[in-house]
Amino acid sequence: FAATENNKYPFVLTMNTTNHHIETMNQFVFLIVSAFLLCPSFAQDCVVTADYPACTAPAVTPQRLRKEVRSLSSDEWSKVVDAMWMMKTETMISGQDKYGSAFKTWDYFVVKHAVAFSDSRGDQAHLGAHFITWHGAFVLEFENALLSVDPTLSGMPYWDQTISNPSIFTDEYFGQDPGPETDYQVTTGKFANWPIMSSFDISDWSDYIVDDSTVTFKGTGGFLRGTNNTNAFSTRYGSGEAYMAAAKEVTPDDWWSCTTEEARDDWNKFNWCIEGSYASLLHMGPHQIIGGKMGDKSGDFEDPSTSPNAPLFMFHHSNIERSKMWWMRAHSEIQCTYYNFPIASGGIPSLMLGSNGNTDELMALWSLGAAAGGVAEEMPATLPGPYVGSNLNDVTSSSWGFTAEDLGFDAGLAGTGQLTHADLLCWLGPETAPYTFDSHAKCLADTNKCNPLQAAIFDGRDSDDEDALVQTSSSSRLTGVSRQVAVLLSLIVANLRL
């Protein structure tokens, strides 16, 4: 069922009617009528303004499923690894001849990240409201390339760092922690001896760069790296096991609290939760503690400009996107204002000053990272102001951004040029994105399979159907749908026999 009228989006209930039937029509009608009686405003309009443009993204059904990496079958995991090695070793021309235009090489993504990080106008991918939108689009573009190699994959897997057993730092996954005998190059695991480009020249990527006047990244000594590391293969100066030991300090409740706490009621507060208050162990912690440093050399996962050189990168940021998607679902009441994403002040201060408007949380962040085995870094003497690329209607990293074609978006946005953060919030929402996550699907189907904090937005829900998904927002402009409606719709699903 789907209901839309102009800019009104009551709900979308996704179901496959094949082999389904309504057990009692009277029950079904009662629940529908109850939804309208109890929640008369669930089809409210959003006001379109210059600040808040209309959103035309349709609901996507079915959505592909991103799974936690350790939940993959051995066959699924082998396919993911094989496709990633193909992206690493194939050339762009040959790969696109074989797999189509969605194919991109692994190094394409490393360079794109480095260009955004080192933009002369300010970091276009980190330290501000734009961090999550940029990386969400980045992982989707990567996912599209991965699926071009092997369309049988369900989606880009994610790494849930609150799960410690089994460890991912084993031969079966990302390899054991290396030591001085290999110069800290990772020689075990599925990505053993992962090569780093050693003949990098930024001019080779000029076809993708829209404005080279802002590009400052040049590589280091011919290597596609931002620091003085000349190892031929992916390097880990830090420790995955040390990170997992430190991560035990952060529980699943901590992780889900970023998505559901009432205090996180706008985009900046949510972004701070991921990048700031818990960041030593949620986002930056893995980069620092696992990647590590040795003198002036960074491990690949720690190098802030070229961290996608580490195979773990995409799994880590797929997990950040998992957090974003549930936060959006839990805060649908502010969809009309694009979740209060900053209009004109999205840059570094919103992150660097912390949720209390001071530097206390930032300093605690660096201290926690250092105590957990990461690298303490000095607080900047001055804080830069907001800059182009960090605000809602700015193009996302305009020197080398994202187009509808890059992200696989269909009619309605194709051919419009590089996308803004507003576009990305519209087209990469819980129902409009081409993907969802296994933990979301399970929780939406059965609250017994939710973390208690995750389930808070569906209080009173009762369904043992693991396949039906209640989708509580919409095909176009996403509006503030009442949580009560979600409960009522879930009851409808409970009355459908699968």
Protein Blocks (a to p, Z undefined) as FASTA:
>chain_A
ZZdehjacfbacdddfehpacfblmlmmmmmmmmmmmmmmlmcccdddfklccdfbdcdd
dddddddfklpcfklmmmmmmmmmmmmmpcfklmmmmnojkbccfklmmmmmmmmmmomn
bpfkggifklmmmmmmmmmmmmmmmmmmmmmbgbdcdddfkbcbdcfbbfklnopaddfk
noopafedjkgoiacdfkbcfklmmmmmmblmlpcbebjehiacfbdcfbfbdcdfbdfk
lmmmmmmmpcfklmmmmmmgmklmcfklmmmmmmmmmmmmmmmmmmmmmnopahjaccfk
lmmmlmmmpmklmmmmmmmmmmmmmmmmmmmmmmmnonopafklmbmmlmmnojnopakl
mmmmmmmmmmnopacddddfbdcdddehiamklcehkllccdfklnopaehjgonapadf
klmmmmmcfklpcbdcfklmmmmmomklpcfklmmmmghiacfbfkbccdfbdfbdccdd
dfklmmmmmmmmmmpcZZ
